[in-house]
Amino acid sequence: MIIKTDCLFFRGDVPCKPHKEEGVHCSDCTYYIKSTHKILIIKLGAIGDVIRTTPLFSRLQSEYPHSKIFWMTHYPIVVPSEVHSILTFTVESVTYLKLIEFDLVINLDKDREACALASQISAKKKFGFYLKEGTPAPVNDLARHKFLTGLFDDLNKANTKNYLEEIFEICGLKYNSEKYILDPFERFGLKWQLDCKKKIIGLNTGCGGRWVSRLWPEKNWIELASKLLNQGYEVVLLGGEQENEKNLKIAEESGAKYFGYFRLETFINLVNHCDLVVTGVTMAMHITLALNKKIVLFNNIFNRNEFELFGLGEILEPGNECKCFFSPKCKNDKYFCMDSLEVERVQKTIDKLI
């Protein structure tokens, strides 16, 4: 019996898709496509960074047609159609990958475990980061820029490239405005009590428990929600478990809708029902952009050049200078910079974008 193990559809452990759907065998199969390359991408986390890795996949398939792309991540929720196999970081997966000879290995993480894995996998070419003498290091000069901006704040502040330009550059490619890929997860949606005749504004009120330097004052969220409702918008509050108590209070005092916090897939689906989302630099920012929604992005501690908004929105920064570059807590003892981002300015930006 002829078995074509080099076919793009071949699995080995289970029947391939053409056989299951058409009953064909390798000897008479018209679906046979010879796989040209094996490519491994390592991007473990966080979820926002995992989402903004997805523009690479369509480009890699364009550059290396009929390739089998393997992706190792902590968040297999993002499943681009171009990916042949998604693996989580387990002993079983690592053992499996070590026995494959890859054409390309791309590691976009500087975490030690990711760099250690990239160092151990066999490949004809490697891009990104690996482990050198026990510490992360760039594989070659293509990754040197991203490596240095992660080490020195002054270089990071001077950087003029957005994140997507940087990761494409790491792979030896020029970024051509490729967009994020994300399933809206309709099957995980609920019967959201939203008035779809109105424009729906999502207010993502948190930034995680660690990054309190990025938080917009609670009273501002209440005021913004109230004003938007008076203008005739539908307003829904977004957040996770850490924002639950705050969002309950904002909903009570403003009249905005709040449905609670949910698993990630359901949260993504709720964001997909919004026309515009106001958010800080969080996971919700990446989800909003991936779903092609309008966005008002609050930024105070990062280099604004890092963010690619795809023409979907605007970045708003405080009127007073922020001195908390990449700092979880505010370092300024004279004022809290996010207090100087006025509600009226946010409101006018929403009106303009809508």
N, C-alpha and C positions, 0 to 999 in steps of 0.2 A: 504494500500500500504506500502511495506517495504522500508524504507529509511535508508541507512547505513551512518550515519553522521560521523562515525569514519574512513571512507575510505580515503586513501591518495589522491584520485582524487576529493573528494567531495568539492564543493564550497559553495553551499547554495543560492547564489545570481544569479547564471547563471548555465546552464547545464554543467555537467562535460564533460571532453574530450572523454571518452569511449561512452557516450550517443550520443554526437554530431557526432562521427565518425562511430559508429556501431548501434546506436539506442537502445542500451541495457538499461534495468532498473535494479535497485539494486537487485531485487529478482532473476534475472537470469544472473547476470553479472559475467563473468569469469575474469574480470580485477580487481576485488576487492582486495585491499591490505590494511590491517589494519594499520593505522598510530600508531606508537609506542611512539613517543615523539613530543613535541612542543618546538622548540628552537628559541629564539630571539637573534639576533646579532645586536648590536648597534655600528655602525661606520659611523659617520656623514661626516667627511672630514678629510683632503683635498683629492682631487681626486687621487693623487699618493698613499696616505695611504689607500684609499678605494680599489684601485687595488691590493695593496699588502696584503690585508685582504683575498683575494679570495682563497689562498691555504687552508684555514681552511675548506671550504665548502665540498670538496670531502672527507676530513679526518673525518669531523663530520658525514657525511652519512655512512662512513665506521664504525665508532665507535657506531653510533646509527642508524642502518638501518631502512628505511621506516619512517624517521622523516619528519615532516613538519618544514622547516626552514623559519623563517621570518627575514627579514633584513631591518633595518631602516638606511637610508643614505641620504645625500644631493645630491648624484650622482647616481641615479638609472640607469645610462647608462651601468654599469657593471652588466650583468645578467647571472650568472652561472646557468646551468640547474638544479643544486641541490636545488636552492632556490624556495620555494613554493610561497612566497609573498614578494614583495619589496615595502616598504613604505617610503615616505618622511616625514620629521619632520613637521607635521601640527597638528592643534587641532583635526581634524577628526581622524587622524591616532593614536594619543596619546589616545584619548577617546576609540577607538577600542581596542588597546592593553591592556588598563587597565582592560578590562572585560574578558581577557583570562588568564587561569591558565597555565603557562608555566612549563615545566620540567627543562629547563635551560635558564637563561638569561646571555648573555656574553656582557659586555660593555667594548670596547677597547678604548674609548675616556675619557680623563680627563676634557673635557669641562663641565662646571657646568650644562648646560641644559641636556646633555647626562647622567651625574651622577644622576641628579634629576629624570630623567625618569627611570633609572635603579632601583632607590630606591622605586619608586611607583609601579612598575610592580610586580605582584604576580608570584612567581616561587619556585619550590622545591629546586633548587640550583642556586646560582649566582656566576659569575666569573668576574674579572676585577675591575671596579671602581664604586663607588656609592658616594652619598652625605652624609657627616657626619658633623653635626653641621655647616652646611652652606658651607663647603669646600669639594673638591674631596678627596677621600681616597680609599685605596685598600680594596676590599671586604674581602680578606684573605691573607695569606702569599704568595700564588702563584703570586700575583700581586705586592708584595712589592718591588721586584727588579726593575721592570719597573717604579714604582712610585718614588723610590728614585733617579734613574738616571735622572728623569725628574726634580728633585728639586735641585740637587747638581752637578755642573760642574766637580768637581774632580772625583766623582763616575762615571759620564758619560764617562769621558776620560779613566777611568780604565776598562770600560766594554769590555768584549771580546765576547759577544753574538750578533748575528745579529738580526734584527727586527723580522724575522719570528720565530726564536728560542724563542724570548721573548713572542710573542703573543700566541704561542702554549703552552708555559710554563704557561701563565696566565690561560689557559683552562685546565691545568692538563695533557697536552699531550706532547710527545716528537716529535720534528720536524724531519720528514723523507724525506727532500728534495722535498716536494710537491711544484708544480709550480703555477705561476699566471694563471688566467683565463681571457681572454679578446677577445671579438669579433673583427675581423679586419674590420668590417663594409664595406664590398664590395658594398653594396647598396648606400652608401654615397660617394663612390669614384668618382673622376673626370677622364677625359681622360688626365692623366698626360703625359706631353711631355718629357718622359724620355727614354734614350737609354738603354733598358734592356739587350743589348748585353754586356754592361760594368757593372762592379761592381758599385753599387750606394751608395754613402756616404752621409748621412744626417748630416748637421752641425746645431745643435740647439744652437743658439747664445746668448740666454737670460737666465735670472734666476728670472724674475719678477722684478717689480720696486722697491721692498723693499730691496732685497738682493744684493746690489751693491758690497758687499765684495767678492762675488763669481764670478764676471764678468771677463772673459778673454778679454784682450784688443782687440778693433776692428781691429787694424792693424794686429794682429796675425791671426784673422779669414780670413782676406783678403789674407795674405801670405799663409796660409794653403790651402785655396781653390784654389789659383793659382797653387801651387805645385802639388796638387792632380790632377788637370785638366791636367797638363803637363805630369803626369804619366799615363794618360789614363783612370782615373776614371770619372764617372758621379757624379757631385756634386750638391746637392740641399740644399738650406737654409731653416731652420725650425724655427718657432717662432710664437708668438701671436701678437696681436695688438701693444703691447709695443715695440716689436722688428721690426716693419714694416719699419720704417725709416732707422734703422741701416742695415737691410737686403737688402733694396733697394740699399744702398750705397755699401755694400759688393759685391752684384751681379754686379753692374756697374763696379767696380774696378777690380774684379777678373774674371768675366765671368761665375760664378756659376749661376745655375738656381734658380729663386725664384718665386713661384706661388702666393704669398700673404698669408694672414692669414685666418683661416677658423673656422667653428664650430668644436666642439670637435670630433665628429664622423668622419668628413672628415680629420681632422688632424691625427687621429689614422690610417686611411686608407693610408694616404701619408707615414707615418712612416713605414707601412707594406710593402711598395715598396722599402725600403732601405735594403741594405745588412749589413750596419754598421752605427751606429749613434754616433757622438761625442757630448757629452752633459755634463752640470753640473748636480748637484743634483736638479732635477726638475721633474715635472709631466712627461716630455718626457722620462726621465730615466726609470720610471716605465712602461710606455707604450712600450718602446723598449724591455725591459726584458720580458714583458708579451707576446709580439709578437715573442719571441725567436730569436731576432736579435743580432748580434754582437754589442759590446758597448765599447767605450772609455769614461770612466767617470772621470770628473774633480772633485776633492774634496780638499777643504782647511779648512773648518770651522767645519766639523763634524768628529766624530770618525769613521774611515774607517771600523772598525769591524761591524758597523751597517748594511753594505750593503751585500746582497747576490746576486751575479752576475750569479749564475748557470753555471759557467764555460764559460760564453759567452764573457768575455772581461777582461779589466784591469782597475784598478784605478790609475790615475796619479795625483800626488800632486806637489805643487811648490817646487823648489830647496831651496828657502829661507823659514825659519820657519814662519808659520802663527800664529799670536797671536790674532786672531779674533774668537775664539771658540764660535759658535752659535751667532755671532754678525752680524746684517744686514749691518753695515758699518765698514770699516777698522779702527782698533784702532792703527795701527802702523804709526808713523810719520816719520820713516826712509826710508821705502820702501813699495810698494804694492806687496804682496807676489805673486799674480797671474801673475805678470810681469816675474817672474822667471820660469814659465812653458814654456819651449822652443818649438817653432813650429817644429823643427827637431825631437824632442823626440816624439811629438804627431804623426807626419808623420810616423816614424819608427814603432810605436805601431800599427797604422792602417795597414801598410804593413804586419806586423807579423800576425795579427789576420785574415786578408783577405787571 
